[in-house]
Amino acid sequence: MVVEQRRYRYVGPADIAAVALQGDEGRLIRSAEEFADWVASIDARELAEPFTYVVDTAGVLRLAARRSEHVACAGGGAVLAAGEIALVRRPDGWSVSEVSNQSTGYCPDPRCWPAVAAALKQAGLDHPGGFTCEFVFRRCPDCKELSVVKDGDFICCVCGSDLPQAWNVDQT
């Protein structure tokens, strides 16, 4: 049985998207060869930091510099996942040392991990098997603001209302 993966649309500020979309999209990484070409072109100082990533709706990993907006990395489109990723060179090649779903522009649910795992596998990258840092985002049904759920406390950080247990960020 194939399960349809959720597609996340950009939910961040429109002014940030407008500026971000004037820059470059993230580099498509469809294979280990494309990853090797990309990583060879990256300055060593950049490799010491995490990168911005998205998994586009075709299931392809896109990588961009850490200070890139996720919406720019995605070319403005919807994504299956988004966050930050750190890479480490090991004797047998590159692997993922850290990966999160930290994206306040898309606010992906932690259940997007299978899309990340599949894209990393396609890129030939070993990974930790799950998010090393996981974020839970919710939209407050009362004040409509976005919140990050901390320590399992589903309370709005703005107005104090209860937040829903189910992902609802795309609802306004």
N, C-alpha and C positions, 0 to 999 in steps of 0.2 A: 504494500500500500504506500503510495507516494503522498506525502503531506505537503501541501502548498505552504511555502514560507511567506511570512509576513513581509510586505514591502513597506519601508518607512519613507515617508516624504519629509522634506525639510520643514521643520517647525520653528526654526530660530527667527531672529529679527530680519525683516526684509532688507533693511539698509545694509546689514552685514553681507547678505547674499548678493546684493547688487554690486558691492565693492569686490567681494571675493570672486565673483564670476568673471571679472575682468582679467584674472590671472590664469595660470595654467591648470589643466586638469591633472589628476593623479596619473602616474605612469601605470599602464596596464601590464599586469604580470600574469600571463596565461600559461607559463611553463617554467621549468627550472632554467632553461636557456635564457628566457627573457629576464628572469630574476638575476642571473649571473651578469648579463649585460648591464642591467640597471645598477646593481651594487658596485660594479667596477667603475661606474661613472660618478659615484658619490664620494665627496670629500670625507676624509677620515674623521674630521671634527663632527660632521653630521651623523656619521655612523655611531658615534658615542651617545647620541640622544635617541629617544623614541621617535617614531614616524607617525604621521597621520595616515590612517587607512580607511578605506571603505570596501565593501564587497558589493559590486553593482548588481543590477537585477538579472544579468546574465550569469552571475556567480563568479565573476572575475575579480581578483584582488587588484586594487589600485593603491599605490603608495605615493606619498607626497611629504615634503618637509614638515617637521613637527608644528611649525607656526602657521601652517596652511589651514584654512577652514575646511571642514568636511564637505560642505556644499560645493566648494571649488574642486576638491579632489574628485567628487562625484560628477562634475560637469553640470551641476544643478539638478540632476535626476534623482529619482528614488533609489534606495539601497536596500540590500538584505541585511547589512550590518555596517557598523562604523565604530571607530575608536582609535586607540593608540597602540602601537606595537614596537617592541624593542627587539633588536636582532643581535646575535652574538656569533662570532666566527669560532668554530670548533675545528679540531684536526680533520674531521671528515666532511666539513662544509658548514654552511650557515644554518642556524636554527633560530626559532623564536624563544626568547628568554622571558618576555613579559607581553601580555596582550590584555586589553580591556575593551569594554563597550562604552568608554567615556566619550560621548559626543552630545553636547547640549544642543546641537543643531538638528540632530535626528532622534536623539533619546531612545536608542534601540533597547528592547527588552533583552535580558540575559539569555532568553531562549533563542536568540539569533546565533548562538555558538555553532550549531551544525553548518551554517553557511560559511562561517569563518574557517572552520576545520576543513571543509571541502576545498575552499579557495587556497588555503595554505598547502594542502596536499597537492593540488594542481600545480602550485608554484614550486613544489619540491622542497618545502620547508618543514622540518620537524617542529613540533609545538608541544606545549605543556598538557594538552588534552582538555583544556577548559580555560576560561578567563582567569588570569592571575589576580585581577582586580575587577570586581563586578559592581555595576551601578544599576540601581532600580529607580526608574523615573516614573512619575505620575503627574497628571494634571488634576488640580483641585476642582471638583465639581461646583464648588461655591464661588471662589474668586477667580477661577480659570488660570491661575498661575502654575508654572511648572515647579515641581519639587523633586529633590533627590531623597529617597527613603533611606534613612540611616538607622542601623541597628534594628531593623524590622519594625520601626516605629512609623506607621502609616498615618502621619499627622502632617497637614500642610504647614510649611515653614513660614507662610505669609499670614494666613488667617486662623490657623489652628483647627480647621475642620478635618474630619476623617477623610483619608484618601482611599480610593478603591484598591482592592487586592489585585485586580486584573489590570493589565496595561491599557491605558486610555489616552495617551499623550496626543494622538492625532485627532482627538475630539475637541472641538471648541464650542 
